[in-house]
């Protein structure tokens, strides 16, 4: 029996999460990618709280990749106000291309290090 691609992604995500841990100084930046939208959260795993969460539903761009890049710049701008300059990037088992890569480029352009 073949494994479904969602099960493979969750297995990759669990394997990644054993190695990635966020704190208040260096939070984990978690990415969730649905068919239409992208959701990003800054998470403090020590206290199990979300420091900042944002999505691309209100961004006026049409293409998903440009939305992802604008979203990266936006969350970097808000994180620098907290002040957070360094994060641990958690791609949640998604391949590092397309929207996830555009988001990472937007984060770097916005001033976050990871």
Beta strands, then each sheet from edge to edge (+ up, - down):
strand 1: 28-33
strand 2: 38-44
strand 3: 49-55
strand 4: 88-90
sheet 1: 3+ 2- 1+ 4+
end
